[in-house]
Amino acid sequence: MLPMPIGDLNSIAAELTESRGRIKVLWQQPESLAFVARGREYRSEFHIDPADEVMYMIKGEMNLHYRMPDGSEEVTILKEGCSIYTAAGIPHSPRFPPDAFLLVIERQRKDGEVDRFQWYCPECDELLHEEQFIVNDYRSDPVSKAYANFFNSLERRTCRACGHIMSNPL
């Protein structure tokens, strides 16, 4: 791929701040996808990615929530300038404020691979809802689409186990 793309991460962060955008794709190739994400103050879902991810905290700090094989939730803190590897299939939820920025590198999805987004009840930890997307172009911002589908539905936000209704932050 020529010319080789160069991403000025600080300039991209400034651009996302000014535009109030959420992601900026640096490149999308069959074996490599890179984008800068601006934090979402309302992020609460767990993403199950069919590909491995490498995340680098450009600015700020992130609480990376993830679910263990037994279903319990753990949190790792990723400080500015640090990186983390997240293997495919691990439910994870990168939570960081809108003034923080993250570089994500993974591979583009193969035909038929599905990204999953899961929400759990904040009261009893039962699964509330799962959204599934086939992500052909990451510029379409599948996270925002999953959020709209979930938060625009009272039924999806209502826990069938305890009746708690998750509030809509959008």
C-alpha positions as CSV (number, residue, x, y, z in Angstrom):
1,M,0.0,0.0,0.0
2,L,1.7,3.1,-1.2
3,P,2.1,5.8,-0.1
4,M,2.4,4.4,3.4
5,P,-0.1,6.1,5.7
6,I,1.2,8.3,8.5
7,G,-1.1,9.2,11.3
8,D,-0.3,12.2,13.5
9,L,-2.1,11.0,16.6
10,N,-2.1,14.4,18.4
11,S,-3.5,16.1,15.3
12,I,-6.2,13.4,14.9
13,A,-7.1,13.8,18.6
14,A,-7.5,17.5,18.1
15,E,-9.6,17.0,15.0
16,L,-11.9,14.6,16.8
17,T,-12.2,17.0,19.7
18,E,-13.1,19.9,17.4
19,S,-15.6,17.9,15.2
20,R,-17.0,16.0,18.3
21,G,-16.4,12.8,16.2
22,R,-15.9,9.4,17.9
23,I,-13.5,7.6,15.5
24,K,-11.0,8.3,12.8
25,V,-9.9,5.4,10.7
26,L,-6.2,5.6,9.7
27,W,-6.3,2.6,7.4
28,Q,-8.3,-0.5,6.6
29,Q,-6.5,-3.4,4.9
30,P,-7.3,-7.1,5.0
31,E,-4.8,-7.9,7.7
32,S,-4.5,-4.5,9.4
33,L,-7.0,-1.9,10.6
34,A,-6.1,1.1,12.7
35,F,-8.3,3.9,14.2
36,V,-8.2,6.5,16.8
37,A,-11.2,6.5,19.2
38,R,-12.4,9.4,21.4
39,G,-13.9,8.3,24.7
40,R,-17.6,7.9,25.2
41,E,-18.7,9.0,28.6
42,Y,-21.7,6.6,28.4
43,R,-19.9,3.4,27.3
44,S,-21.2,0.4,29.2
45,E,-21.4,-2.5,26.7
46,F,-18.9,-5.3,26.3
47,H,-17.5,-5.8,22.8
48,I,-16.7,-9.3,21.7
49,D,-14.3,-8.9,18.8
50,P,-13.5,-11.8,16.4
51,A,-10.0,-10.4,16.0
52,D,-7.2,-9.7,18.4
53,E,-6.8,-6.0,19.4
54,V,-3.8,-3.9,20.4
55,M,-4.8,-0.7,22.2
56,Y,-2.5,2.2,23.0
57,M,-3.6,5.1,25.2
58,I,-2.6,8.3,23.4
59,K,-4.0,10.7,26.0
60,G,-5.8,10.2,29.3
61,E,-6.6,7.1,31.1
62,M,-9.0,4.2,30.4
63,N,-10.7,1.7,32.6
64,L,-10.8,-1.5,30.6
65,H,-13.6,-3.7,32.0
66,Y,-13.6,-7.3,30.8
67,R,-15.5,-10.5,31.7
68,M,-13.7,-13.6,32.9
69,P,-14.7,-17.1,31.6
70,D,-16.8,-17.5,34.8
71,G,-18.8,-14.4,33.9
72,S,-17.3,-12.2,36.6
73,E,-16.2,-8.6,35.7
74,E,-12.6,-7.3,36.2
75,V,-11.1,-3.9,35.5
76,T,-7.6,-3.0,34.3
77,I,-6.4,0.6,34.1
78,L,-4.6,1.7,31.0
79,K,-2.6,4.9,31.6
80,E,-1.5,7.4,29.0
81,G,1.4,6.0,27.0
82,C,0.6,2.4,27.8
83,S,-0.6,-0.4,25.6
84,I,-2.5,-3.6,26.1
85,Y,-3.2,-6.7,24.0
86,T,-6.8,-8.1,24.1
87,A,-7.3,-11.6,22.5
88,A,-10.2,-12.3,20.2
89,G,-13.4,-13.3,21.9
90,I,-12.7,-11.6,25.3
91,P,-15.7,-9.5,26.2
92,H,-14.2,-6.0,26.9
93,S,-15.5,-2.5,27.6
94,P,-13.1,0.3,27.1
95,R,-14.4,3.2,29.3
96,F,-12.7,6.6,29.1
97,P,-13.9,10.2,28.9
98,P,-14.4,12.3,25.8
99,D,-11.1,14.2,26.4
100,A,-9.1,10.9,26.2
101,F,-7.9,9.1,23.0
102,L,-7.1,5.6,22.2
103,L,-5.3,4.0,19.2
104,V,-6.7,0.6,18.2
105,I,-5.0,-1.8,15.9
106,E,-6.6,-5.1,14.8
107,R,-7.3,-6.9,11.5
108,Q,-10.2,-6.2,9.3
109,R,-13.1,-8.7,9.6
110,K,-13.1,-11.8,7.5
111,D,-16.3,-12.7,5.5
112,G,-19.0,-13.8,7.9
113,E,-17.3,-12.7,11.1
114,V,-19.6,-11.1,13.6
115,D,-18.9,-8.4,16.2
116,R,-21.1,-8.7,19.3
117,F,-22.0,-6.0,21.8
118,Q,-23.5,-7.1,25.2
119,W,-25.1,-5.1,28.0
120,Y,-25.6,-6.4,31.5
121,C,-28.0,-5.2,34.2
122,P,-26.2,-2.9,36.6
123,E,-28.3,-4.2,39.4
124,C,-28.2,-8.0,39.1
125,D,-25.6,-8.5,36.3
126,E,-28.0,-10.5,34.1
127,L,-27.5,-10.1,30.3
128,L,-29.9,-7.4,29.1
129,H,-29.3,-7.4,25.4
130,E,-26.9,-8.4,22.6
131,E,-26.4,-6.5,19.3
132,Q,-24.6,-8.2,16.4
133,F,-23.0,-6.6,13.4
134,I,-21.0,-7.7,10.4
135,V,-18.5,-4.9,10.1
136,N,-17.4,-4.4,6.5
137,D,-16.2,-0.8,7.0
138,Y,-15.1,0.5,10.4
139,R,-15.8,4.0,9.3
140,S,-19.5,3.2,9.7
141,D,-18.9,3.3,13.5
142,P,-20.6,0.1,14.6
143,V,-20.4,1.0,18.3
144,S,-22.6,4.1,17.8
145,K,-25.1,1.9,15.8
146,A,-25.2,-0.7,18.6
147,Y,-25.8,2.0,21.2
148,A,-28.6,3.6,19.2
149,N,-30.3,0.2,18.8
150,F,-30.0,-0.6,22.5
151,F,-30.7,2.7,24.1
152,N,-33.7,3.6,21.9
153,S,-35.6,0.6,23.1
154,L,-37.1,0.5,26.6
155,E,-37.7,-3.2,26.2
156,R,-34.0,-3.9,25.6
157,R,-33.0,-1.8,28.6
158,T,-35.4,-3.5,30.9
159,C,-33.9,-6.5,32.9
160,R,-36.1,-9.6,32.6
161,A,-34.6,-11.0,35.8
162,C,-35.0,-8.0,38.3
163,G,-37.1,-5.4,36.4
164,H,-34.4,-2.7,36.6
165,I,-34.4,-0.2,33.7
166,M,-31.1,1.0,32.5
167,S,-31.1,4.7,31.9
168,N,-30.6,6.2,28.5
169,P,-27.5,8.5,28.5
170,L,-27.9,9.5,24.8
